Amino acid sequence: MKAWLKNLFGGSKPEDPTPLGEIRRSFDRASSDEEHFPSTIDPRIYHVQLLLEYFGDQASGCILDNGCGKGRFARVLHERHPQANIVAFDLSEAMLHYVPEGIRPCSGTMTHLPFASDSFDCVYATESLEHAVAIDIAVAEMCRVLKPGGRLVIIDKNAEHWGRFKTPQWEKWFRREELEKLLRRDCKDVSSRFISYWDDVEPDGLFVAWLAQK
């Protein structure tokens, strides 16, 4: 392990017996599984294209990848906007070891983001909010750290398709109106739509993208 990562994460810690600790350990173990948890992503996938399109010129500013995993989306944004200040934030320190150079790794919980209010031009969470447990608090935190006029994207699974895959006990999927309501507490422009992995494939209702501007 790189010395600076050891200093950043502070070495070994006592085991956390809470549900949060269980989630962290699960993703720490999964970090070695490159097949199911890859460190790169095809930039043509619509999840990526949506972020680039919706953020636009604001993607050259400060960006938070909230629940980044190995930073595969942040990697593409960094390649497209090398001048941007990108923070890759995740619960699992083992996942953060794969974050590429030029992107700042940071570990913590989505329900207590260690950043000042109004810090980021863009915030996104791609299939990560489903692991936050306290969803209302996690959404409020994303909105808190977003600058006025900043843009936020959440991409996650539709609760109407619950049961389609085997999921851990803590995972939660969402109805469109559920997250729209939470986002409207702090954002002025909120919308959602069904999306698929490829822009030329009709969405089947599994994935939803929520878009908001503060």
N, C-alpha and C positions, 0 to 999 in steps of 0.2 A: 504493500500500500504506500502511496506517496506520502512523504512526511507532512506536507501541508494539509492533506486530508486527515491525518491522525490529529493534527493540531486543531483543525476545524471541528471535528466531531468529538474530541476529548477522550479518545480511547474507550475501553470497555465500561459498560454500565450494568447495574444490577437488573435482573429480569423483571419486566413489568407484568404483574399478574392480571391486569385489567383487560377488557376487550380491545382497547387500543394497542396494548402490548401484543395480543394475539394477532392483530392485523399486521403490525410491524414485523413480527417474526415470520408470518406467512409470506410477505413480500421480500424479506431478506433471503428466505430460502429460494424464492422464485427468481431471484436475480441471476442465478447461475443457469437458468433455462432460457437460452437465447432463441429457441424455436418458438416458444409461446410468449415470451417477453423480450422481443428483439430491441436492439439499441438503435436501429435505423428504421425508416419508413419510406415507402415510395412517395415522392413529392406529388405524384399525379393523383393520389387518393383524394377524394373530395373533402374529407375531414381537413386535410392540409390546405387545399385550395380555398376552402371557406374562410379559414383564418387569414390567409393572405389577402383575400378579396375584401373581407369586412374591415380588417384593421387598416388597410391602405397605407397611406403615408405615416400614420401613427405608429406603424410597426418599426419605424426607425428610432423610436424613443425608448422608454423604459417598459419592459414586458415581464409579466409574471406567468410562468408555466406552473400552474397550481396542481400538484399531484402528478409530477412530470414523469415518474418512473425513471427510465434511463435517459430521458431527455431527447427522445427521437423527434418530437415536434419542434422543440427548441433548436435542435440541430439544423433543421430546414430553415427556420426563421433566421437563424444566425448566418447561414449561407446566403440567404437573399438580402439580409439587412445587417452586414458585418459591423456597422456603426452602432447598432442597437445595444442597449444595456439589458441583457436578458438574465433573469433569475430562474433557476430550475429548482423548484421547491417540492420536497417529498418527505413522507414519513419514514421511508426506508433509507438508511444510510448506505446499505449495500447497493441499492439501485443507483444512488448518486455517484458511486465510484465510476460509472460508465458515462457520465455527463462529459461531453467533449470540451476541449480547451476553448477558452474564450467565452464560456458561459459560467455564471456564478452558481455553484451548488449551495443549497441551504436546506437544512433538515428541521422539521417541526410538524405541527398538526394543522389541518385546514381550518379548525375551529379557533385557532389562536395564532394568526399570522404575525410573525415578528417584524412587521414593517409599519412605518408611520402611515397615518391616514393620507390619502391623496398622493400616493407615491408613484403609481404606474399609469402609463398612457393606455396600456392594453393588459387585460387579464384573461386567461382562458383555463378551462378545466376539461380535458378530453378523457372521458370514461374514467374519471377519478372521483367526482363528487359522490358517486354511488358507494364509495367506501368511507365517507366522512362521518357516518352515524348520526351526528347532530346536524341535519341538513340545513335547517333554518339558520343556525349560527354560522355554518360554513359559507352560505350564500351571503349573509350579512357582512362577513369578513372580506369576501372578495369585493363587494361593493364599497366597503370602507376604504380599502387601500387603492381604489381606482380614483384617478383624478376627475374633477368635473369636466365633462365633455369626453372622457375616456370611454373606451369600448370593451365590452365583456362578451365572451362566448363560452357557453357550456354545451358540450356534446355528450350525450349519454343515452341510455336505453329507455324505451317506452314501457311503462308499467303494464300496458295492455298486452304485452308479449311476455309477461313474467312466466317463468317455467319453461321457456324455450331452451335455456341452457342450465346446466348445474351451476349453482352459485353458492358462495360461502354464506353462513348464517347472518352475517352483519350487512351484506350487500342490499342496496335499495335501488329500485328503478322508479321512474317518475312519469306522471301524467303531464301533458303540456301545460294545462292550466295551473297545476300545482307550483311549478317553478316560475311561471309567469307572475303569479301572485306574489311570490317571495321577492322576485326581482323588482317589482313595481314599488316596493317599500322605499327603495333608494334610487331607482333609475327612472328617467322620464320617458325613454323610448324602449319598449320591450316587444319582442315578437318571437315566434317559434315556427319551425317547419320541419317536416320529415325529410331526411336525407339518406343517401346510400353511400357506399364506399366509392362508387364511380359515378361521375356526372351524367354518363350516358345510360345508366341503369335506373329504372323506375324504383323509387323507394318502396320498401315493403312494410314500412311502419315500425321497424325495430329501432332505428336511430332517430333521435330528435336533436335539432340544433336550436338553442335558445340564444337570441342576440339581444344585447341591451346597451344603451348609452346612458351614462350618468348625467 
